[in-house]
């Protein structure tokens, strides 16, 4: 079945770096645009980043632009989010999500279970 | 950026009630509106896409409508498993903004 599994979360000090990974299985990853979405515990969803199926186009939320970098390795069916210059306000549960391209409305489905990033001194 | 505003922020309802949630976009998004359900401790799951198309496996008591800037999600007869937080999201343009969510609680 289609599955996304995030990893790499943890506790990091302000100003530090962390790389999140998302392992995809059960679908043709190399054809799928992908997104990162985050959620502060108890709060709403915030879109973070997008990467085109071939990695040729990337977009970021203003809140992370210049600090986060999304990338992918289609040979390994892996999605990544390199986070640097981390701030306390980056503390959140980070989800990866597949963008469905079988409809022009491009919803996110499925989502991974999330990996928690805590930025604290 | 397109702002998405959901109302109410929360509501209390009983099993069997008809419930309507609202989502408004700050500019027209045609039918590029998706709804997600999130239960406590779980990842969001897709409910409806294109404003009104039910995702595979979603019960028919859920329905969506609207176009342009105003959208609704209706649950015709609330079931115990429907108590959750519901988010709308626009897919008209990037950034793919979400509403702040509507939490449906048990009365």
Interface residues (C-beta under 8 A of the other chain):
Chain A: X35 X37 X44 X45 X46 X47 X50 X59 X61 X62 X95 X100 X103 X104 X105 X106 X107 X108 X109 X110 X111 X112 X113 X114
Chain B: X31 X32 X33 X34 X36 X38 X42 X43 X44 X45 X46 X49 X50 X51 X53 X55 X87 X89 X91 X94 X95 X96 X97 X98 X99 X100 X101
